[in-house]
Amino acid sequence: MAKLIHTMIRVRDLERSLAFYEQAFGMAISHRLDFDDFSLVYLRNAESEAEIELTWNKGREEPYTHGDGYGHVAFVVDDARRARNHLIELGSSPNELREFHAADGQLLARYFFIQDPDGYKVEVLERHGHYQ
């Protein structure tokens, strides 16, 4: 059976991206490979074995384009409102807290989106139902 181990995104300013993921989601470097013209930095936290791989192409100045195919990375938290407030305190600008409800009014999901320093969308979902 296949197991998801990481998702990769390209970053322009490695230190800024490392600080964002550490402060916003408690991610820490689990593995790092440095080469002459690029670095691969893997981040994870105690909540999951899955990692985010930050690929930093050294010397790149122009921002990456995300096209229309990239979606988002998602994190689950115990309290989405508290997580959103924490990000605001860090100086970030998360979108508004939103909810999905079933036809009968039952809460399906509470979430918000934020963008990382390179403009990648990150969804933050409250631990509930399918999102554990």
C-alpha positions in Angstrom: 0.0 0.0 0.0 1.3 3.5 -0.8 1.9 6.0 2.0 2.0 9.8 1.5 5.4 11.0 2.8 5.7 14.6 1.6 4.5 17.4 -0.7 7.1 19.7 -2.3 6.9 23.5 -2.9 9.5 25.8 -4.3 10.4 28.8 -2.2 12.4 31.9 -3.0 13.5 33.0 0.5 14.3 29.9 2.5 14.7 31.6 5.9 11.5 33.4 5.6 9.6 30.2 4.6 11.2 28.3 7.5 10.2 30.9 10.0 6.6 31.0 8.6 6.1 27.2 8.8 7.8 27.0 12.2 5.8 29.9 13.8 2.5 29.2 12.2 2.4 25.3 12.3 5.2 24.2 14.6 7.1 22.6 11.7 10.8 21.9 12.3 13.5 20.7 10.0 13.6 16.9 10.0 16.1 16.5 7.1 18.2 18.8 5.0 20.2 18.3 1.8 22.4 21.2 0.6 23.9 21.2 -2.9 25.8 23.9 -4.8 22.8 25.4 -6.5 19.8 24.2 -4.5 18.7 22.9 -1.1 16.0 20.5 -0.1 14.6 21.1 3.4 12.1 18.7 4.9 9.8 19.9 7.7 7.5 18.0 10.0 6.0 18.3 13.5 5.0 15.8 16.2 1.4 15.5 14.8 2.3 13.7 11.6 5.0 11.8 9.8 4.1 13.5 6.5 6.5 16.3 5.6 6.6 19.5 3.5 9.7 19.6 1.3 10.9 23.2 0.7 13.0 23.3 -2.5 15.2 26.4 -2.6 16.9 27.2 -5.9 19.8 29.4 -4.8 20.0 32.7 -6.6 16.5 32.8 -7.9 15.1 36.3 -7.7 11.8 36.1 -9.5 8.7 34.7 -7.8 7.4 31.3 -8.8 4.1 31.1 -10.7 1.5 28.8 -9.3 -0.5 28.4 -12.5 -4.1 27.1 -12.3 -3.2 23.6 -11.2 -1.9 24.1 -7.7 -4.5 23.7 -4.9 -3.2 23.9 -1.3 -1.6 22.2 1.7 -3.8 21.6 4.7 -3.2 21.4 8.4 -5.7 20.3 11.1 -5.8 22.1 14.4 -7.9 21.7 17.6 -9.3 25.2 17.4 -9.4 27.1 14.1 -10.4 30.4 15.7 -7.4 30.2 18.1 -5.1 29.2 15.3 -6.3 32.1 13.1 -5.8 34.6 16.0 -2.3 33.2 16.6 -1.4 33.9 12.9 -2.8 37.4 13.2 -0.6 38.0 16.2 2.4 36.9 14.1 1.6 39.6 11.6 0.0 37.3 9.0 -3.3 38.0 7.2 -5.4 34.9 7.2 -8.7 34.9 5.4 -12.0 34.9 7.4 -13.0 31.8 9.3 -15.7 29.9 7.3 -17.9 26.8 7.9 -19.4 24.1 5.7 -22.8 22.7 6.8 -24.8 19.8 5.6 -28.4 20.3 4.4 -29.6 19.5 7.9 -27.4 22.2 9.4 -24.8 19.8 10.9 -21.3 21.3 10.9 -19.1 19.5 8.4 -16.0 21.8 8.6 -14.7 25.0 10.1 -11.6 26.4 8.3 -9.7 29.3 6.9 -7.0 29.9 4.3 -3.7 31.8 4.6 -0.9 32.3 2.1 2.8 31.4 2.9 5.6 33.9 2.0 5.6 32.5 -1.6 1.9 32.8 -2.1 1.1 29.1 -1.6 -2.4 28.6 -0.2 -2.5 26.8 3.2 -5.9 25.6 4.5 -6.3 25.3 8.3 -9.1 23.0 9.3 -10.5 22.5 12.7 -10.3 18.8 13.9 -13.8 17.6 13.3 -15.6 14.8 11.4 -13.5 13.7 8.4 -10.6 16.1 9.3 -8.7 14.4 12.1 
